[in-house]
Amino acid sequence: MPISSSRIDGFYKMPVSDRLDVVARLTQIDRSELDVFCSSEGLTADTADRMIENVIGTFPLPLGIAANFTVNGKDYLVPMVVEEPSVVAAASFMAKISRTSGGFQTSYSGSLMISQIHVTGVSDPYGARLKVYQHRDELLAEANKYDQTLVSLGGGAMDIDIRILENTQSGSVIAIHLIVNVLDAMGANAVNTMAERLAPRIEQITQGKAILKILSNLADRRVARARVSIPLKNLETSEFSGDEVAHGIVRAYQIADADPYRAATHNKGIMNGIDPIVVATGNDWRAIEAGAHAYAARTGRYRSLTTWEISSAGDLVGTLEIPMAVGIVGGATKTHPLARLCLRILGIDSAGELAQVIASVGLAQNMAALRALSTEGIQRGHMELHARNIAVQAEIPVEAVDWVVAEMVRLKDVRMDKAKELLDHLSLQP
């Protein structure tokens, strides 16, 4: 059931228990179920031992909720698993700004995955390519024998695409792409199995050797797209006009699009928003990272994943297109109890919907980073949260943390020894 609103005033000021109360009320999930986030019962060692090898325990990370998100007219509370300060706050703030002008508009190209079979040792690769196309229907039917459940639900192998890789060190290589609709799954197991099962028949047809049989993480047929439009007046700060902020964001994007050294950091900021949701929902964040950076370099040069422009109406318009191979069935999304609970908090109905929410958060995160870079600088926003982490590391007593943090930020001197010095100073006060 959709939540009534993702706008929560003062959410960051609440104690953890009160935040859980709010999430329970908005999502209509029983409050006692959410208590697992604060206990040792979430991912037990026994469950972890069934997920990977050589388990000795579990490794918790902070789980936060990004509020204020509206995507295609629907509100979401977005679970984010991340250790970096300011990420959740930045995403929530940009979502707050965007919701006044309708939030994020998104689309999804569909859940088509590519499984590759690379064939070597063929003396007539172009002739062999056409032979494979002649057997297309036979090969698709054979592939679909291996996942009848997927086929019965409307998915399965849909098409074949073939490329010739010229002049590799192994000579010419035939790259056969099996295009598979994996529906609401991430789909790695399904497409890998199909490729392995088809390889012997491919070898018969081409008279070559199928040496690689595995999916591609450049999932460019499974792309999520997000767009946001912000009136310039909504970008104003106490020190900068909306026009200055918007043109600063556009210039920052243009530099990232031209300079791969800057683009790497620019795109990392986008992934700051994306990876935490992928992790929270039990999906493969490494696959998403690999696909994103390969997609950023698809023109032959590494570029920005986002665009930022000023529209004819005078609004700031941002877009993001990114491969998004995520699922809501199978894998860790089902075996990890906290991932299942995070999906319930999101209230999504399909992998496509999840992909679009994730893209929206990535675009919001990019907007937050560029806004900071083009105005007060990136460190100002980070400083208080970093100072709080330093105070914890310095073992500052709870009752003194707020004062020590405020003083470090005021002095613009955030160091562990400074925190201890300030504590000593405070203890000397009458």
N, C-alpha and C positions, 0 to 999 in steps of 0.2 A: 504494500500500500504506500503511495507517495506521502511524504511528510508534508505538514501544513506550511512550513517555512524553514529555510536554513539560516535565516537571519536571527542571531542570538546575541542580544546586547550584553556586553560585559562577560562573555564566555571565558576569556583569558584570565579574568580576575577571580573566577570561582575556584573553590577547593576541588580537588579531583572527584570527591564523592558527589558534589553538587553537579559537576559536569556529567557524570554518569546518570544522575537523575534526569537531567535535561535530555540526554540522548535516548534514554528509556522512554520518556514521555513522548518525544517526537516520533520515534520509530515504532512505538508500541511493542518493543521487545521487553520481556519481563526483566525488571531491574536485577533480579538475582542471577540471570544469565550473564549480564554484563560484568558481574563481580569477578568473573574468571580472568578478566584483563588485569586485575590487581592481585592475583593469587598465583600459586605455583602449579595450578591444575590445568592451565591452558594447553601447553604442549608438554606432555610428560616425557620422561626419558624412554618409557616403553613405546610410546607412539613414534618418537624421534628415531628409535632403533629400527622401526619398520620402514622409515623413509630413506635413510642413508646408511652407509657402512661405518663400522668402528666407532659407534656413538659412545661418548662418555658423559653426555649431558646436553643441556640446551643453553643458548646464548640470547638473553632478552635484549630488545631494543625499544626505545620509547615509541609509543603509539599515540598519536594526536588526532584530533578531528579538525579538518578545515571546514569552516562554516561559510555561509553566505552564497553558496554556489547555485546559480540558476542556469540550466542547460536545456535548450529547446523548450523553455517555459516550465520546466519541472525543477523543483528544488532538491538538493542533495546535501547530506552530511557526508564528508569524504574522509575515510580513515587513511592515515598516512604513517608509515613506519619509517622513521628517519632519526639519525643521531645529530644532524647538523642544526644548530640554532637558527631561528628566524625563517626557516622554510615554511612551516605551517602558518605562521603569522603573516608572512608576505602573501601567500596564496589567498588566505582569507580576506586580507585587506583589498587586494585587487578584485576579488570576487564581489566584495561590498561595493566598490566603485562601479563595476560593470553591471550589477543587477539593476541599478537605477535607469539604465538604458536598454534593458531587456536581457542582460546576461550574455551567455555564449550560444551561438548557433552552430550546429555541427552536422556532419554527415559521415557515412561509413560505406566503403566500397564493397563490403561483403567479406565473408570468412574464407577466402580462397588462399590456400597454401601451396607452395611449390616444393615438390620433391624432385631432386636431381639424380640422374644416372649419367655418369661420365664414361664414355666409351673411347678406348684407344686402339691403335693397331689396325685402323681401317684405311686401306689404300685409296678408296674413293668415297671420302666422307660426304660429299654433296649428293652422290648417288644413294648412299646408305640413308641419308636424311630423308629422301623422298620415299624410300622403301618403308621406313618406320611410319611415315604419314599414311602410306597405303594400308598399313595394319592398325591404324588409329582405333577404329571401333572395336576390333578384337582385343587390343591392349587395354582399353578402358573397361571392357566387360571383364577381362581377367583380373584387373586391379580391384574391381568392385566385389569380386568373390571373397575378398579377404576381410571385409568389414561390412557384413550384411546389416548390422544395426545402424551404422551411419547411413547406408543407402536407404534403409526403410524409413528413416527420418527426413529424407529429402536431400542428403548430402552424397558424398562420394566423389570418385574421379570424374572430372567433367571435360577435360581437354588435354591435348599434348602440344607443347611448343618445343622447337628444336633450334639450337644455335651451334655454329661451328666456331671453335676457338682455334684461330690460326697461330702457327709458329710458336707453340709452347715448346718447352725443352723435351717434351714427349712427342713432338710432332703435332699434327692436327688432332683435336679432341672434339668428339661430338657430345654436346651437353643437351640431354633430353630432359625436358621439364614436364613432369606430370602435375597437372593442375587439379587440386582436390578441394572441394567444399567441405570444411570440417565443422560447420555449424557453430555450436556454442563451446566447442573444445579448443584448446590451444592447438592440438592436432599433430604434435611431433610423432608420437608413436604410430598413429594411423598412416601418415604419409611415408614414414621410414619403412614400415612393413610392406606397403605397396611397392615401393621402389625395389626392395630386396627380392620380393616375389617375382617382379617383372624382369629382373636382370637377365635370367637365363634365356628368356624368349627374345629379349633385345639383342643378346649376343648371337642368337641364331639368325636373326634378321640382318644384322649389320656385318656379321663375320668378324666382329671385334671383341675386345675384352672390356667388360663393365667393371671398372676399378673402384668407383665411388658410388654409393647408393644412400643418399641422406637428404633431408630437407635443406632448404636455403632459409637462413634467417633474414635475408633481404626480402621481406614479405611485401613486395610492392604491388601485389594484388589484394592486399588487406590493409588499406590505408584509412586512418581516421583523420578527419579534417575539422578544424575549429576556427571560428571567426568571432571577433568582438569589435564593436564600434562604440567609441566613447566620445561624447561631446567635450570640447576642450575645457569648458567651465568646470567639469567634474574632475579635472586633473590639477586644478590650482592648489598651491600650497601657500603657507604664510610667507615664503620667500620667492616663489616663482609663479609666473602667470601660467595658465593652461596652455597658451600658445608656446611658451618657452619649454615647458615639459614635453609637449607633443613633438615639437621639432627636435628636441634633444633625443627623444626615443627613436625617431626616424633616422637621425644621423648615426646614432649608435648601431642601429640595425645595418645601415648601409656600410659602415666600416667592417662589421662582422662578416657581411656577405662578400667583401672584397679581400679580407685578410684571414687566411686559415688559422693563423696563430690566435687571433681574436675570436674567430668562429668556434674554435675548440672550447673556449671558456664560455662563450655565448650559449652554445648548445648544451654544455654541462649544466648551465643554469636552468634550461628547459627540463633536462632530465632530473634536476632537483625536485621538480614537481611530479614527474612521471614515475620514477623508480619507487618512491614511497608507497604509492597506491598499488603498483604491481606486486611489491613485496607483501603488503597488507592482505592482498587477495589471493596469495599463494601462487602467483604466476612467475614466469621465468624472466627476471629483470635483466639477466645477462643477454638473453635473446633479444629483448626489446632494445637494449643499448647497442648491440651489434647491428641490428636492423636500422636503427635511427642514424648511426654514423655512416653506414654504407649508403643510406638514402641521401644523406647530406652531400655525399661525394659522387652522386650518380651522373653529374654532368662532366665528370673528369676533373673537377676541382672541388675541394671541401668548402662548403658554403653554409650559410645560416639556414636552419630549418624553418624559421619564421620569416614573415614579411611585416613591415610596418609602413603605413602610408597615411596621407591626409586626403580624405575624400573631397568630392566637389561640394558637399554640404558643410565641409570644414571640420569633420569629425576625425579623430584618430582611429584608424582601422588596422587591426592586427589579424594575421592568419597563421595557422600552423597545419602542415601536412606531414604525417609520420606513419610508418608501418606500425601496426598495433596488433600483434599476434597474441591476444590474451583469451583465456577461456573461463567459463564458470562451472564446467563439469570436468571430472577426471583430475588426475594428478594431485598436487598438494592442495588445490582448491577444495578437494573433498576430504583428504586425509588430515589436513591441519585444522584443528577445531577453531582456532582463532581466525583463520582465513574464512571459514564458513560464516562466522559471526560478523566479520567485516563486510562480507557480501550482503548479509541481511541488513546491516546498518545502511549500506548504499541503497538497498531496495531496487536493484536492477533486475531486469527480466531476461537479458541476453548478453552474449559476448560483445555484440555490436554496441549495445548501450554502454557497457563498461568501457569499451575502447573510446567512445566519444566523451565520456566524463573525464577519462584520463587525459585525452588531448586538451580538453578545456583547462585542466589544472596546469598542464605544461605551458600553455599559452599565458595563463595568469602569472605563473612563476617568472616567465620571461619578461612580461610587462613590469613586474615588480623590480626585477634586477635592472632593466634599462632605465626605469624611472629613477631609481636610486643613483645609478651611474651618471645620469644626465643632470642631476640636481645636487644633492648634498654629498654624494659619494657613497660607495658601498659600505664603508666601515661604520658610519654613524648608526645605521640601522642594526648592524651586527653587535655594536659595542655593548649595549646593556645585557643582551643575552649571553654574550661571551663573558662579560664581567660576572654574571651570575654563576656560570660554569666554573670560573676561576675561584670565586668565593667558596664554592662547594669543595673544589680540589684543595683549597687552603684550610679546609675544616673550620670555617668561620661558624660560630654558633648560630642557630636558626634565628634567634632574636636580634642578631646584629647584621644579618645578611643584607637586608634592604638598605641600611645606612651605608655599609661598606660598598655595595654595588653602586649606589648613587654617587658616592664620593669618587670612586674610580672613574665613573663616566664623566663627572664634572671636571675632574683633573685631566681627563683623556689619558689616563695612565692605568692600563689594565694588565696587571702582573700579579703573580702569586705573592711575591715578597711585598708588593705594595698593599695587597689585601691584609697581610699579616701586620704590616706597619700601621695601617689604619685601625686594625683591631686593638693593637697595643695602645694607640692614642686614645681610642674610645674608653678603654679600661682605666685609663688615668684620669678621666673626667670625673668630677665630684658628683 
